[in-house]
């Protein structure tokens, strides 16, 4: 039982940044810089499938940033040609031209959201984590995009040691640049949760800014009168159905609800979510499974009808399923508001 209404697509694994807690830096072996072209979407998302199923697409990568894909704008146009699809883009925002941002803005509308991942309040502070980011091009892109679209703009900040006492300054920047929301994210990727980062983790903030579970959490602060996207009708219906279907299971899978989005990586490999696709050692079995479900070799329809999803997958025996989708942590907010 997979929810087909929300798709999380890594359209590009390319990125100009060197963020130290990104998989690009932590597990560089196996990284392939590639992207999905328009023909890939024509093949795997025919108009009838889009019209019947697709309501939301999130462009965000485990390895890459969507704005570096050559066909991003054309792919968005393609989906919107066939349905009123909500688009979410998560980006660091660096190095694209004003003209490119205006072009993107012209294909986005009031349903859509662009998250700019900015952890600092100037170029120097932002580069303490977003290494090799470029503040001036980010700000130019924000200005150009804001001038062309009614899409929601979200300034998304992860709390680190270097910015935890400057969140008010970051909020002032977001307001001044015309953002609709400020998102404050508590991460888990610190030594307090993962001792591998060592006894002197320079990025680790105070305990109050570290997520208590096995995934990040966030607070969204409205900066104007726009409303935060509410849960899709598809999402709420899937939530009710999943609660009944998995009531005797230790896991309540978010991939059956849809708020997380079924994941396709930049090589065209299909996964139930981006967590199992991440290239860390505990996901080795899933990386092999992704090669089996290669949408360059077989169609998305063939993948979805494979008996793996109704048989072995329903054991939810994998670490990410057990940690992030256990019945103990998946409640209505967790399942419908992310």
NUVEXZA-575209 format. One record per residue (C-alpha): x, y, z. Coordinates in steps of 0.001 Angstrom, whole numbers. Each point is the difference from the previous one (the first is absolute). Layout:
east / north / up
X / Y / Z
...
// end
This chain:
east / north / up
0 / 0 / 0
1929 / 3003 / -1319
-1471 / 3503 / -184
344 / 1195 / -3588
-1107 / 3597 / 447
3324 / 1439 / 1272
3362 / -537 / -1723
3385 / 1017 / 1392
2426 / 304 / -2904
3736 / 609 / 40
129 / 1481 / -3472
3729 / 694 / 388
2775 / -1347 / 2229
2185 / 2964 / -939
802 / 2642 / 2581
2501 / 2846 / 341
148 / -220 / 3791
2047 / -2102 / 2425
-2246 / -195 / 3073
1856 / -2165 / 2542
-3004 / -2060 / 1151
-1272 / -691 / -3508
354 / -3476 / -1515
2122 / 1571 / -2750
2708 / 649 / 2593
-615 / -2847 / 2441
-210 / -2833 / -2551
1593 / 1333 / -3197
588 / -3523 / -1261
-2821 / -989 / -2306
-1012 / 3590 / -762
-949 / 513 / -3649
-575 / 3512 / -1301
-2924 / -395 / -2353
-3533 / 1236 / -643
-3374 / -1038 / -1407
-1023 / 1493 / -3329
-3432 / 832 / -1377
-184 / -3251 / -1985
261 / -1965 / 3258
-3184 / 1671 / 1281
-1837 / -450 / -3298
717 / -3731 / 244
-826 / -572 / 3662
-2713 / 2596 / 649
-2371 / -111 / -2977
-2868 / 2519 / 0
-2635 / -2523 / 1115
2069 / -965 / 3053
561 / 3638 / 945
-3680 / 848 / -381
-1111 / -2984 / 2059
2582 / -29 / 2778
2525 / 2829 / 291
-897 / 2907 / 2286
3390 / 1076 / 1354
3657 / -216 / -1014
2904 / 885 / 2272
3275 / 708 / -1773
2735 / -619 / 2557
2957 / -2362 / 89
1929 / -2244 / 2338
3133 / 1052 / -1900
-902 / 2871 / -2295
-1823 / 3275 / -432
-2865 / 214 / -2521
906 / 3444 / -1368
3076 / -1461 / -1711
-2084 / -2294 / -2207
-134 / 1296 / -3558
-3640 / -1037 / -495
-1573 / 1032 / 3315
-2171 / 2780 / -1444
-1133 / -2130 / -2951
-832 / -2939 / 2291
-2156 / 2243 / 2199
-1781 / 1307 / -3105
-656 / -3576 / -1098
-1671 / -1036 / 3262
-2071 / 3171 / 206
-1186 / -536 / -3556
-1980 / -3050 / 1125
-1137 / 721 / 3563
-78 / 2641 / 2730
3143 / -1407 / 1565
1527 / 1661 / 3053
3760 / 485 / -415
2439 / 222 / 2919
3645 / 876 / -680
2711 / -223 / 2662
3237 / 1775 / -943
3084 / 1767 / 1346
-633 / 2665 / -2643
3569 / 733 / -1110
1417 / 920 / -3414
-3094 / 99 / -2194
-590 / 3213 / -1969
-2826 / 2465 / 586
-1358 / -871 / -3454
-185 / -3683 / 940
-1863 / 759 / 3232
-2494 / 2191 / -1870
-553 / -2849 / -2461
-671 / -2392 / 2885
-2342 / 2505 / 1640
-2089 / 198 / -3156
-906 / -3707 / 191
-751 / -51 / 3736
-3285 / 1158 / 1515
-1768 / 465 / 3332
-111 / -3764 / 642
3781 / -300 / -42
2784 / 494 / 2564
3729 / 692 / -285
2152 / -716 / 3053
3321 / 1845 / 126
2348 / -1861 / 2351
1912 / 2878 / 1613
1601 / -516 / 3404
1845 / 3300 / 347
-611 / 3731 / 5
2801 / 975 / -2410
2404 / -1760 / -2337
2554 / -859 / 2683
-2480 / -1502 / 2454
-1918 / -1889 / -2691
3240 / -1581 / -1184
637 / -1509 / 3422
-2322 / -2796 / -1053
-1080 / 784 / -3583
3614 / -143 / -1095
617 / 1665 / -3403
-3419 / 1689 / -49
-217 / 3496 / -1449
-2085 / 2498 / 1967
-276 / 2627 / -2727
-1314 / -2408 / -2637
-2450 / -1475 / 2534
-1396 / 3432 / 846
-165 / 993 / -3685
-1876 / -3222 / -743
-2481 / 608 / 2808
-698 / 3525 / -1243
-477 / -1173 / -3604
-2245 / -2909 / 1001
-2122 / 2163 / 2315
-610 / 2448 / -2836
-1447 / -2711 / -2273
-2098 / -2347 / 2104
-2679 / -367 / 2653
1619 / -3218 / 1209
785 / -188 / 3712
3610 / 709 / 921
1433 / -1714 / 3082
3294 / 950 / 1644
1075 / -3348 / 1495
2670 / 50 / 2711
1583 / -2948 / 1791
1110 / 984 / 3491
3736 / -394 / 622
2381 / 1258 / 2650
944 / 2999 / -2153
-3547 / 1264 / -596
-1994 / -1048 / 3076
400 / 3451 / 1581
-716 / 1858 / -3258
-3428 / -1319 / -960
-1598 / 3418 / 492
2494 / 1452 / -2469
-819 / -2760 / -2484
-3721 / 696 / 415
569 / 3707 / -737
1820 / -958 / -3201
-2862 / -2275 / -1037
-2610 / 2684 / 630
2035 / 2608 / -1820
378 / -2217 / -3052
-3732 / -619 / -343
-145 / -3582 / 1245
-3345 / -1433 / 1016
1317 / -2410 / 2646
3052 / -694 / 2107
623 / -3690 / 667
2209 / -854 / 2982
1289 / -3575 / -202
1393 / -2103 / 2833
2322 / -2623 / -1450
1213 / -3313 / 1433
3397 / 11 / -1710
2059 / 946 / 3037
2247 / -1877 / 2422
-2720 / -68 / 2660
-1994 / -2357 / -2262
2803 / -1511 / -2095
3271 / -311 / 1956
1855 / -494 / -3297
211 / 3803 / -193
2413 / -58 / 2921
182 / 1536 / 3473
583 / 3538 / -1306
-2678 / 463 / -2635
453 / 3641 / -990
-3355 / 105 / -1826
-2078 / -1325 / 2907
-2374 / 2552 / 1551
-1445 / -105 / 3489
-2167 / -3037 / 759
-3213 / 1996 / -403
797 / 360 / -3722
619 / -3708 / -673
-2889 / -2185 / -1179
-873 / -2564 / 2676
-858 / -2890 / -2341
1519 / -1630 / -3079
-1038 / 2695 / -2454
61 / 3775 / -129
-2871 / 2099 / 1257
-925 / 3538 / -864
-1893 / 3101 / 989
-1580 / 2191 / -2680
-409 / 3700 / 762
-2361 / 1982 / -2275
1445 / 3333 / -1147
-2999 / 1272 / -1976
-3652 / -874 / -573
525 / -3037 / -2206
-1069 / -3303 / 1463
2259 / -3013 / 399
-1083 / -2837 / -2337
-2598 / -2175 / 1657
-70 / -3772 / -294
-1273 / -1178 / -3389
-3323 / -1794 / -87
1960 / -2913 / -1485
2304 / 70 / 3022
-2813 / 11 / 2557
-1844 / -2828 / -1755
3205 / -2051 / -188
686 / 676 / 3697
-3398 / -1387 / 1008
411 / -3033 / -2260
3557 / -725 / 1227
-1037 / 165 / 3650
-2502 / -2764 / -608
2171 / -2075 / -2303
3052 / 23 / 2313
-1725 / 44 / 3378
1664 / -3297 / 1003
3428 / 936 / -1358
2938 / 1540 / 1902
480 / 2334 / -2972
-2366 / 2571 / -1495
1810 / 719 / -3296
33 / 3570 / -1223
362 / -1273 / -3582
-3563 / -1316 / 318
-1223 / 3421 / 1092
1766 / 2241 / -2482
1285 / 2880 / 2056
3595 / -1175 / -493
-211 / -665 / -3723
1059 / -3069 / -1981
3622 / 571 / -968
1818 / -126 / -3338
3702 / 787 / 121
2044 / 1758 / -2670
957 / -3338 / -1592
-3665 / -849 / -494
-152 / -2608 / 2759
-3285 / -359 / 1877
-257 / -208 / 3817
-2911 / 300 / 2450
1684 / 3040 / 1589
3246 / 1976 / -37
1035 / -1361 / 3410
613 / -3518 / -1328
1659 / 1433 / -3140
2685 / 1924 / 1869
3411 / -1497 / -748
986 / -916 / 3568
1143 / -3533 / 807
-3194 / -1027 / 1813
-1891 / 495 / -3280
2240 / -2293 / -2100
-2837 / -2450 / -637
-2258 / 2805 / -1186
2638 / 1391 / -2357
77 / -3390 / -1707
-3791 / -63 / -52
26 / 3397 / -1695
2098 / -1408 / -2813
-2657 / -2670 / -451
-2646 / 2720 / -245
1848 / 2064 / -2620
-2538 / 2089 / -1907
2380 / 323 / -2919
-305 / -3748 / -561
-3595 / -687 / 1050
-3038 / 2228 / 310
-1411 / 1484 / 3152
-3134 / -2090 / -577
2104 / -3187 / 51
1662 / 1070 / 3257
-3273 / 788 / 1745
-1608 / -3324 / -893
3016 / -2029 / 1234
-964 / -2489 / 2724
2820 / 1283 / 2229
-2299 / 2798 / 1235
-2795 / -2310 / 1140
2254 / -2708 / 1415
3541 / 591 / 1309
-339 / 3755 / 364
-2930 / -405 / 2383
2370 / -1419 / 2642
1554 / 3493 / 390
3090 / -1698 / 1385
2445 / 2741 / -1037
1633 / 2443 / 2408
-1515 / 3130 / -1500
-3503 / -1499 / 48
397 / -1059 / 3625
1401 / 3349 / 1160
-1896 / 2591 / -1993
-3349 / -1680 / -573
-656 / -1878 / 3229
-3483 / 231 / 1472
1590 / 1734 / 2985
973 / 3075 / -1995
-2477 / 218 / -2901
-2942 / 2068 / 1234
-2444 / 2170 / -1984
2311 / 3049 / -51
3041 / -2058 / -928
-1929 / -1738 / -2743
-1877 / 2867 / -1643
1838 / 3286 / 581
3490 / -686 / -1318
// end
